[in-house]
Amino acid sequence: MKTLVTQKKLAAKVFDVGTGRILFDKLRLNDIMQAITREDIRDLSKEGVIKIKPVRGVRKLKKRGKRGTGSRRQVPSTRKRDYVRRIRKMRRFLIKLKSDKKISSQEHDIIRKLAKAGQFKSKRHLEEYIGGRK
């Protein structure tokens, strides 16, 4: 008896599934042997002679989507630009306080290092810190 490997491969290509998912009706094997074109395979499928097993297992689960906008980090250049703007404001403010003799030179150095380390979120935050120290 002739094997149906060719028909199985052809059916798998037509329906875009693996060969393991193709099922043939045992009673109509002669009709399946005669099928040599894609159109023949489609016709036999419509008649119910060729069936496809349903997907099972892990592949059935939906793939996870992409990360949403809330979980994305900013681009490094944007973070750096924000840091530069913030730190320059703070440094100008500290120089003004030092020249007005509101803080000493040692205090200026300490606070400047804290600002560089990211201790303060903004100039207002820096002002509150200095106000609380006195």
SERO-4910 file (N, C-alpha, C, O; in steps of 0.05 Angstrom, whole numbers):
BEGIN
 pado doro    nc1    nc2    nc3   cac1   cac2   cac3    cc1    cc2    cc3    oc1    oc2    oc3
  Met    A     17    -24      0      0      0      0     18     25      0     38     26     14
  Lys    A     11     45    -16     26     69    -18     22     86      7      1     87     18
  Thr    A     44    100     15     42    117     39     30    144     31     30    152      8
  Leu    A     21    158     51      8    184     46     25    207     56     14    229     62
  Val    A     51    204     56     69    224     66     67    250     49     66    272     60
  Thr    A     67    246     23     65    269      5     40    285     10     40    310     11
  Gln    A     17    271     12     -8    284     16     -9    299     43    -20    320     46
  Lys    A      4    286     63      4    298     90     20    324     89     12    344    101
  Lys    A     44    324     76     60    348     73     46    370     58     47    393     65
  Leu    A     33    362     36     18    381     20     -5    394     36     -9    418     35
  Ala    A    -19    378     51    -41    388     68    -30    407     90    -42    427     96
  Ala    A     -7    400    101      5    417    122     13    444    110      9    465    123
  Lys    A     23    444     85     29    470     72      4    486     66      4    510     70
  Val    A    -16    472     56    -41    486     48    -54    500     72    -62    523     71
  Phe    A    -55    486     95    -68    496    119    -49    510    138    -58    519    159
  Asp    A    -24    511    131     -3    525    147     -2    515    176     -3    530    195
  Val    A     -1    488    178      2    475    204     24    454    201     34    449    179
  Gly    A     32    442    224     51    421    223     39    394    213     15    391    214
  Thr    A     56    376    204     46    350    194     33    334    216     16    317    211
  Gly    A     41    338    241     30    323    263      1    330    269    -12    315    283
  Arg    A     -8    353    259    -36    361    264    -56    352    243    -80    356    245
  Ile    A    -45    340    222    -63    331    200    -74    303    206    -59    285    212
  Leu    A   -100    300    203   -113    274    208   -128    266    182   -143    282    171
  Phe    A   -125    241    174   -139    230    151   -161    211    160   -158    196    180
  Asp    A   -183    211    145   -205    192    151   -196    165    140   -190    162    116
  Lys    A   -196    145    157   -186    118    150   -203    104    128   -193     88    113
  Leu    A   -228    111    127   -247     99    108   -243    109     80   -251     96     60
  Arg    A   -231    133     76   -229    145     50   -200    149     41   -193    169     28
  Leu    A   -182    130     49   -154    132     42   -149    132     12   -130    145      2
  Asn    A   -166    118     -3   -162    117    -32   -166    144    -45   -151    152    -63
  Asp    A   -187    159    -35   -191    186    -45   -168    205    -39   -160    221    -55
  Ile    A   -156    201    -15   -133    218     -7   -109    211    -24    -94    229    -31
  Met    A   -105    186    -31    -83    178    -48    -85    191    -75    -64    197    -88
  Gln    A   -109    195    -85   -113    207   -111   -108    237   -111   -104    249   -132
  Ala    A   -109    249    -87   -106    278    -85    -77    286    -90    -59    278    -74
  Ile    A    -72    301   -112    -44    309   -117    -41    339   -120    -18    349   -124
  Thr    A    -62    354   -119    -61    383   -121    -71    396    -95    -85    383    -79
  Arg    A    -65    421    -92    -75    436    -69   -105    438    -69   -118    436    -48
  Glu    A   -116    441    -93   -145    443    -95   -159    417    -86   -180    418    -73
  Asp    A   -146    394    -93   -157    368    -84   -157    366    -54   -177    357    -42
  Ile    A   -136    376    -42   -133    375    -12   -155    393      0   -167    385     20
  Arg    A   -159    417    -11   -180    435      0   -208    422     -3   -224    424     16
  Asp    A   -213    410    -25   -239    397    -29   -244    375     -9   -265    373      2
  Leu    A   -223    358     -4   -226    336     15   -230    347     44   -244    335     60
  Ser    A   -217    370     49   -221    383     76   -250    392     79   -261    389    101
  Lys    A   -261    403     58   -289    412     59   -308    389     64   -328    391     78
  Glu    A   -301    366     52   -318    342     55   -314    329     83   -330    313     91
  Gly    A   -293    337     97   -288    326    124   -270    302    123   -268    288    144
  Val    A   -258    296    101   -239    273     99   -213    280    112   -201    263    125
  Ile    A   -204    304    108   -179    314    121   -187    333    143   -201    352    138
  Lys    A   -177    327    167   -183    345    190   -157    355    202   -136    343    198
  Ile    A   -159    376    218   -135    388    231   -140    387    261   -161    396    271
  Lys    A   -120    376    276   -122    374    305   -121    403    316   -107    420    305
  Pro    A   -135    408    338   -133    435    350   -106    439    364    -93    420    371
  Val    A    -98    464    366    -73    471    380    -77    465    410    -98    470    421
  Arg    A    -56    453    422    -57    448    450    -31    456    463    -10    459    450
  Gly    A    -32    459    489     -7    465    504     -2    495    506    -20    511    505
  Val    A     24    501    509     33    528    515     27    547    492     21    570    497
  Arg    A     28    538    467     23    555    444     -5    567    445    -10    588    432
  Lys    A    -23    555    460    -50    565    461    -52    592    477    -70    608    472
  Leu    A    -33    596    496    -33    620    512    -27    644    494    -11    642    475
  Lys    A    -38    667    501    -33    691    487     -5    701    495      4    698    517
  Lys    A      9    713    475     35    725    481     30    751    496     10    765    492
  Arg    A     49    758    514     47    783    528     52    806    510     69    804    492
  Gly    A     39    828    515     42    851    498     68    866    505     83    858    522
  Lys    A     72    888    491     96    904    495     92    920    521     70    921    532
  Arg    A    114    931    530    113    947    555     96    972    549     99    984    528
  Gly    A     80    980    568     64   1004    565     80   1029    569    104   1028    577
  Thr    A     69   1052    564     83   1077    566     92   1083    595    112   1096    599
  Gly    A     77   1074    614     83   1080    642    108   1065    652    121   1075    671
  Ser    A    116   1043    639    139   1028    649    164   1034    633    185   1023    639
  Arg    A    162   1052    614    186   1058    598    203   1079    612    191   1098    624
  Arg    A    229   1077    611    246   1097    622    251   1119    601    247   1114    577
  Gln    A    260   1142    610    266   1163    591    292   1157    576    307   1140    585
  Val    A    296   1170    554    320   1167    539    343   1179    555    339   1200    567
  Pro    A    367   1168    556    388   1179    572    395   1208    566    401   1223    585
  Ser    A    393   1216    541    400   1244    534    380   1263    548    387   1285    556
  Thr    A    355   1255    550    334   1271    563    340   1273    593    338   1295    605
  Arg    A    347   1251    605    353   1251    634    377   1269    640    377   1284    659
  Lys    A    397   1267    622    421   1284    626    415   1313    623    424   1330    638
  Arg    A    399   1320    603    391   1348    598    377   1359    622    382   1382    630
  Asp    A    358   1343    633    344   1352    657    362   1357    681    359   1376    695
  Tyr    A    381   1338    684    401   1341    706    417   1366    703    421   1381    722
  Val    A    427   1372    678    444   1395    674    428   1421    680    439   1439    693
  Arg    A    403   1422    671    387   1446    676    383   1450    706    386   1473    717
  Arg    A    377   1429    720    372   1430    749    397   1438    764    395   1455    782
  Ile    A    419   1425    758    444   1430    774    455   1458    769    466   1470    787
  Arg    A    452   1468    744    462   1495    738    446   1516    754    458   1536    764
  Lys    A    420   1513    756    403   1531    772    413   1531    801    416   1552    814
  Met    A    417   1507    812    425   1504    840    452   1516    845    456   1530    865
  Arg    A    471   1512    826    498   1523    830    498   1553    829    511   1566    845
  Arg    A    482   1565    810    480   1594    809    468   1605    835    477   1625    846
  Phe    A    448   1591    845    435   1599    871    455   1598    894    456   1616    910
  Leu    A    471   1577    895    491   1574    916    513   1595    914    522   1606    935
  Ile    A    521   1602    890    541   1623    886    530   1650    896    544   1666    908
  Lys    A    505   1655    890    492   1680    899    491   1681    929    496   1702    941
  Leu    A    483   1659    942    482   1658    971    509   1663    984    512   1676   1004
  Lys    A    530   1651    971    557   1654    981    567   1683    979    579   1693    997
  Ser    A    561   1695    956    569   1723    951    554   1742    970    565   1763    977
  Asp    A    529   1736    977    513   1753    995    520   1746   1024    509   1758   1043
  Lys    A    539   1728   1029    548   1720   1056    526   1707   1072    526   1709   1097
  Lys    A    507   1694   1059    486   1680   1073    495   1651   1081    484   1640   1101
  Ile    A    514   1641   1066    526   1615   1074    556   1618   1072    567   1633   1057
  Ser    A    570   1602   1089    599   1604   1089    611   1588   1065    597   1573   1052
  Ser    A    637   1590   1062    650   1576   1040    649   1546   1044    646   1530   1026
  Gln    A    652   1537   1070    651   1509   1076    623   1498   1071    620   1476   1060
  Glu    A    603   1513   1079    575   1504   1075    569   1502   1045    556   1484   1036
  His    A    579   1521   1030    576   1522   1001    587   1496    989    574   1483    972
  Asp    A    611   1488    997    624   1464    986    607   1439    993    603   1422    976
  Ile    A    598   1437   1018    583   1414   1027    557   1412   1011    550   1390   1001
  Ile    A    542   1434   1009    516   1434    996    519   1429    966    503   1415    954
  Arg    A    541   1440    954    546   1435    926    550   1405    920    541   1395    900
  Lys    A    565   1392    938    570   1363    934    544   1347    937    539   1328    923
  Leu    A    526   1356    956    501   1343    959    483   1346    934    470   1327    925
  Ala    A    484   1370    923    468   1376    898    479   1358    875    463   1347    860
  Lys    A    505   1356    873    517   1340    852    509   1311    855    505   1296    835
  Ala    A    506   1302    879    499   1274    885    469   1268    880    461   1245    881
  Gly    A    454   1290    874    425   1286    869    408   1287    894    386   1276    894
  Gln    A    418   1299    915    403   1301    940    378   1318    937    358   1313    951
  Phe    A    379   1338    919    356   1357    917    342   1353    890    355   1351    869
  Lys    A    315   1354    891    300   1350    866    298   1376    850    296   1375    825
  Ser    A    300   1399    864    296   1424    850    309   1446    866    319   1442    889
  Lys    A    309   1471    855    320   1494    870    303   1499    895    314   1506    916
  Arg    A    277   1496    892    259   1500    915    266   1480    938    266   1488    961
  His    A    272   1456    931    279   1435    950    305   1444    964    308   1440    988
  Leu    A    324   1454    949    350   1464    960    345   1487    979    357   1488   1000
  Glu    A    327   1506    971    321   1529    989    310   1519   1015    317   1530   1037
  Glu    A    292   1500   1014    280   1489   1039    301   1476   1057    300   1479   1081
  Tyr    A    320   1462   1044    341   1449   1059    358   1470   1074    365   1467   1097
  Ile    A    365   1492   1059    382   1513   1071    366   1527   1093    377   1534   1114
  Gly    A    340   1532   1088    323   1546   1108    321   1529   1133    321   1540   1155
  Gly    A    320   1503   1131    317   1485   1154    343   1483   1170    343   1476   1193
  Arg    A    366   1487   1156    392   1485   1169    397   1508   1189    411   1505   1209
  Lys    A    385   1531   1182    391   1555   1199    371   1558   1222    372   1576   1238
***
